[in-house]
Amino acid sequence: MRSSGIEDLKTVLRRSAVLIVAVVVIGVVAMNLIRQVNGPSYNASARVVLNTSDLSSAALGISPPYQDPARVDQAEQNLVDSPDLYAYAARRAGGGPTASADINEKPWDAFNTENAPLHPEAMKTMWNEFRGLAMAAQELTRNGSQAQQERAGQLLAETKRKLYGLLADGDMHNGDDLR
């Protein structure tokens, strides 16, 4: 009778063990020689400045259904605060890597200055009154009768028309003129 398949495999391995070891050793030596002849290899590195999605979503090509706004805001703030961003912008503008040292003002400060309200105290007073109005309207929706809520809706619509009237011609005598 013939021996089983396992016994045949053992016999083949025993006969060719020297050949298998020799091929592995020659492969290791050849690889080392090739690496020595090649010389230095190229190395690169990168720093991710703005990353708002996780690696698995990017690799699979799917967009996550929810992104944490705090995480997105923090990533954007990290980008804005990065000195590399200024250096990159300076190089793109032709100023070289030292040109970013000449940037003294943060870009968002210029934007805030340019878009500042004309009358900050009047705006603060207006928004404080609006906050009080919102709280009164909320209380009315909780505890007011139907008639009170309907009247409040009419008052708010009239107030809105009068506010737009102020923008239209500076003085609004009758809110019904804007219908």
C-alpha positions in Angstrom: 0.0 0.0 0.0 1.0 3.6 -0.6 1.6 5.9 2.3 -0.8 8.8 2.9 -0.4 12.3 1.4 1.1 13.7 4.6 3.8 11.1 4.5 4.7 12.0 0.9 4.9 15.6 1.8 7.3 14.9 4.7 9.5 12.8 2.4 9.7 15.6 -0.2 10.5 18.2 2.4 13.2 16.0 3.9 14.8 15.5 0.5 14.7 19.2 -0.5 15.4 20.8 2.9 18.9 21.9 1.9 17.6 23.4 -1.4 14.8 25.3 0.5 17.3 26.7 3.0 19.8 27.6 0.2 17.1 29.5 -1.7 16.0 31.5 1.4 19.7 32.4 2.2 20.5 33.4 -1.4 17.3 35.6 -1.4 18.3 37.4 1.8 21.9 38.0 0.6 20.7 39.2 -2.8 18.2 41.6 -1.2 20.9 43.1 1.0 23.3 43.5 -1.9 20.6 45.2 -4.0 19.7 47.6 -1.1 23.4 48.5 -0.7 23.9 49.2 -4.4 20.7 51.4 -4.7 22.0 54.1 -2.4 19.8 56.5 -0.4 16.0 56.4 -0.8 13.5 59.2 -1.0 11.8 60.2 2.2 8.8 62.5 2.6 6.6 63.6 5.4 3.5 65.7 5.7 1.5 67.3 8.5 -2.3 67.3 8.2 -3.4 70.8 9.2 -7.2 70.5 8.6 -8.8 67.0 9.0 -12.5 67.0 9.7 -13.3 63.4 8.7 -12.1 60.1 10.1 -9.8 57.9 8.1 -12.2 55.0 7.6 -14.8 57.3 5.9 -12.2 58.8 3.6 -10.8 55.3 2.7 -14.2 53.9 1.9 -15.4 57.0 0.1 -18.4 57.6 2.3 -19.4 60.8 4.0 -20.4 60.4 7.7 -24.0 61.4 8.4 -22.9 63.7 11.3 -19.8 65.7 11.9 -19.3 67.2 15.3 -19.4 71.0 14.9 -17.0 71.6 17.8 -14.5 69.3 16.1 -14.9 71.1 12.8 -14.5 74.5 14.5 -11.4 73.3 16.4 -9.8 72.0 13.2 -10.5 75.3 11.4 -9.1 77.3 14.3 -6.0 75.1 14.2 -5.6 76.0 10.5 -6.0 79.7 11.2 -3.5 79.6 14.1 -0.9 77.7 12.1 2.2 79.7 11.2 2.7 77.4 8.3 -0.4 78.9 6.7 1.2 82.4 6.8 4.5 81.1 5.4 2.7 79.3 2.6 0.8 82.4 1.7 3.9 84.5 1.7 5.7 82.0 -0.6 2.7 82.0 -3.0 2.7 85.8 -3.0 6.4 85.8 -3.9 7.6 87.1 -0.6 9.6 84.1 0.4 9.7 82.3 3.7 10.6 85.4 5.7 7.8 87.6 4.3 5.4 86.1 6.7 7.3 87.8 9.6 6.1 91.1 8.2 2.5 90.2 8.8 1.6 92.0 12.0 -2.2 92.0 11.9 -4.3 88.9 12.0 -6.7 88.8 9.0 -9.8 88.2 11.2 -9.0 91.4 13.2 -9.1 93.4 9.9 -12.4 91.8 9.0 -13.9 92.5 12.5 -12.8 96.1 12.3 -14.2 96.6 8.9 -17.5 95.0 9.7 -18.0 96.5 13.2 -21.4 98.0 13.9 -21.7 101.7 13.4 -23.3 102.3 16.8 -22.4 99.4 19.1 -24.2 100.8 22.2 -27.5 101.2 20.2 -27.1 97.7 18.8 -26.5 96.3 22.3 -29.6 98.0 23.6 -31.6 96.8 20.6 -30.5 93.2 21.0 -31.2 93.3 24.8 -34.7 94.5 24.1 -35.1 91.8 21.5 -34.0 89.1 23.9 -36.6 90.4 26.4 -39.3 90.4 23.7 -38.4 86.8 22.8 -38.7 85.7 26.5 -42.1 87.5 26.7 -43.3 85.8 23.5 -42.1 82.4 24.8 -44.0 82.9 28.1 -47.1 83.9 26.1 -47.0 80.8 24.1 -46.9 78.7 27.3 -49.5 80.5 29.3 -51.5 82.8 27.1 -55.0 82.2 25.8 -55.7 81.7 22.1 -57.0 85.3 21.8 -53.8 86.6 23.5 -51.6 84.6 21.2 -53.4 85.8 18.1 -53.1 89.4 19.3 -49.3 88.8 19.9 -48.9 87.5 16.4 -50.5 90.7 15.0 -48.3 92.9 17.2 -45.2 91.1 16.0 -46.2 91.4 12.4 -46.9 95.1 12.9 -43.5 95.5 14.6 -41.7 93.7 11.8 -43.3 96.0 9.2 -42.3 99.1 11.2 -38.7 97.9 11.5 -38.5 97.4 7.7 -40.1 100.8 7.4 -37.3 102.4 9.3 -34.8 100.9 6.8 -36.9 102.1 3.9 -37.3 105.8 4.6 -36.0 106.4 8.1 -39.4 107.2 9.6 -42.5 105.0 9.7 -45.8 106.5 10.6 -48.1 103.7 9.6 -47.0 100.1 9.4 -49.8 99.1 7.1 -48.3 101.0 4.2 -45.8 98.2 3.5 -48.2 95.5 2.7 
